Amino acid sequence: MRRWVMAWIGGTCLTAGLLLPVEQPLSLRPRAAAQDVFVAAPDLRVIEGALAERLKNGVGVALDYHLALFADSRTVARKRSYERFTLSYDLWEENYTVSTLRNPRSAAARLGAREVEKWCLDHLPVATAGLRADEPFWLKLEVRVARGKASEEWLSEEGVNLGRLIDVLGGKGEKKPEEWVREAGPFRLQELAQARTP
């Protein structure tokens, strides 16, 4: 009898534990700065596996980053930010160099893989102009390895060609590229401002 009671209590506690809400880590962590929002992606690992091997074999890689902000609609972005980053690997010093494509250009050298990934996100602000402080919004980050003619044409020093970008995101006429996607929300600007307050 006692064994049965103990088993019942143990099973009840286990079931209750399974039903308790567990806070999940955010795939995107936003921070507000002036009229922009930047994101961190703690679990995003772009430079590894085949891509890292390609770089270490002396092949340069271009990565297309797209950060979208959604507010009243989850299907139509309120604001967007695009950038293409070019990466290379120094075989002698065993570190990476990264730069932006569009003017004004920025670059950094002698970085590790995780430092490159952070550097790219630190150079991808999305504007928040017109967004109310208490208005909920969501963020979606897409990263793709740039390949093929369409990928070469959608972004230049002059800006974004939306028609070519749509072709790239839709994968028209090309083998599906390596891609990473992270989404999170809702957030509010007032909450981000409070988080910055010591």
C-alpha positions in Angstrom: 0.0 0.0 0.0 2.8 2.4 1.0 4.7 1.6 -2.2 1.5 2.3 -4.3 1.0 5.7 -2.5 4.6 6.8 -3.1 4.4 5.8 -6.7 1.2 7.8 -7.1 2.7 10.9 -5.4 5.8 10.6 -7.6 3.7 10.3 -10.8 1.6 13.3 -9.8 4.6 15.5 -9.1 6.2 14.5 -12.4 2.9 15.2 -14.3 2.6 18.6 -12.6 6.2 19.4 -13.5 5.5 18.6 -17.1 2.5 20.9 -17.1 4.3 23.9 -15.6 5.1 26.6 -18.1 8.8 26.6 -19.0 10.3 29.9 -20.3 12.0 29.2 -23.6 15.1 31.0 -24.7 14.5 33.7 -27.3 16.0 32.9 -30.7 16.3 36.7 -31.3 17.2 39.2 -28.5 16.4 42.8 -29.6 18.0 46.0 -28.2 16.9 49.5 -29.0 19.4 52.3 -30.0 18.0 55.7 -31.0 15.5 55.1 -33.8 16.7 51.6 -34.6 16.5 48.1 -33.2 19.4 45.6 -33.4 19.2 41.9 -32.6 21.4 39.2 -31.1 20.9 35.6 -32.1 22.5 33.4 -29.4 21.9 30.1 -31.0 22.7 31.1 -34.6 25.8 29.4 -36.0 26.4 30.3 -39.6 30.2 29.8 -39.9 30.5 26.1 -39.3 30.3 22.9 -41.2 30.5 23.1 -45.0 30.6 26.9 -45.1 33.5 27.1 -42.7 35.4 24.5 -44.7 34.8 26.5 -47.9 36.3 29.6 -46.3 39.3 27.7 -45.0 39.9 26.3 -48.5 40.4 29.9 -49.6 36.9 30.5 -51.2 35.3 33.8 -50.3 31.7 33.7 -49.2 28.9 36.4 -49.4 26.1 36.3 -46.9 22.8 38.1 -47.5 21.1 39.3 -44.2 17.5 40.4 -44.1 15.9 41.6 -40.9 12.1 42.3 -41.0 9.9 44.0 -38.4 6.2 43.1 -38.3 3.6 45.1 -36.3 -0.1 45.1 -37.2 0.4 42.3 -39.8 2.5 39.2 -39.4 2.7 38.7 -43.2 3.6 42.2 -44.4 6.7 43.7 -42.9 6.5 47.3 -41.5 10.2 47.8 -41.8 13.1 45.9 -43.4 16.8 46.0 -43.4 19.2 44.3 -45.9 22.9 43.9 -46.1 25.4 41.7 -47.9 28.5 40.7 -46.0 31.6 39.3 -47.7 33.8 36.9 -45.7 37.2 35.5 -46.2 39.7 33.4 -44.1 43.3 34.1 -43.4 45.1 30.8 -43.5 48.2 32.1 -41.9 46.6 33.9 -39.0 43.6 31.5 -38.8 41.0 34.2 -38.5 38.3 35.9 -40.5 37.8 39.2 -42.3 34.3 40.6 -42.9 33.0 43.6 -44.8 29.8 45.2 -46.0 29.0 45.7 -49.6 27.1 49.0 -49.6 28.5 52.5 -49.0 29.6 53.6 -46.5 31.6 50.4 -46.3 32.6 48.9 -43.0 35.1 46.1 -42.4 36.7 44.2 -39.6 39.6 41.7 -39.5 41.2 39.1 -37.2 37.9 37.9 -35.9 36.7 34.4 -34.8 33.6 32.8 -36.2 31.3 33.9 -33.4 32.7 37.4 -33.5 32.0 37.7 -37.3 28.4 36.6 -36.7 27.9 39.2 -34.0 29.6 41.9 -36.1 27.2 41.2 -39.0 24.1 41.6 -36.7 25.6 44.8 -35.2 25.6 46.2 -38.7 22.0 45.3 -39.5 19.8 47.9 -37.8 16.1 48.0 -38.6 14.3 51.4 -38.2 11.5 51.9 -35.7 10.2 55.3 -36.9 6.5 55.4 -36.7 6.3 52.5 -34.2 4.5 53.4 -30.9 6.3 52.7 -27.7 3.5 50.3 -26.5 2.9 48.7 -29.9 3.7 45.0 -30.1 6.1 43.9 -32.9 7.8 40.8 -34.1 11.2 40.3 -35.7 12.4 37.8 -38.4 16.0 37.3 -39.4 16.9 35.5 -42.6 20.5 34.7 -43.6 21.4 33.1 -46.9 24.6 32.2 -48.7 24.6 34.4 -51.9 24.8 32.3 -55.0 24.1 32.7 -58.7 23.4 35.6 -61.0 20.2 36.7 -59.2 22.0 36.8 -55.9 24.7 39.0 -57.4 22.2 41.5 -58.8 19.7 42.1 -55.9 22.1 44.3 -53.9 24.7 46.7 -55.0 26.5 49.8 -53.8 23.5 51.8 -55.0 20.9 49.9 -53.0 18.4 47.1 -53.2 16.7 45.8 -56.4 13.4 44.5 -54.9 12.5 42.5 -58.0 15.7 40.5 -57.9 15.4 40.2 -54.2 12.0 38.5 -54.5 13.5 36.1 -57.0 16.3 35.2 -54.6 14.0 34.7 -51.6 11.7 32.6 -53.8 14.6 30.6 -55.1 13.5 31.0 -58.8 15.7 29.1 -61.2 18.4 28.2 -58.6 19.3 25.5 -56.2 18.0 26.3 -52.8 20.8 28.0 -50.9 22.0 27.5 -47.4 19.6 29.4 -45.2 19.1 30.2 -41.5 15.9 31.7 -40.1 15.1 33.0 -36.6 11.8 34.7 -35.4 10.7 36.1 -32.1 8.2 38.4 -30.5 6.1 40.2 -29.4 8.3 43.0 -28.2 7.6 46.6 -27.3 9.9 49.6 -27.5 9.0 50.7 -24.0 10.0 47.3 -22.6 13.3 47.5 -24.4 13.9 51.0 -23.0 13.2 49.7 -19.5 15.6 46.9 -20.0 18.4 49.4 -20.8 17.7 51.4 -17.6 20.1 50.4 -14.8 
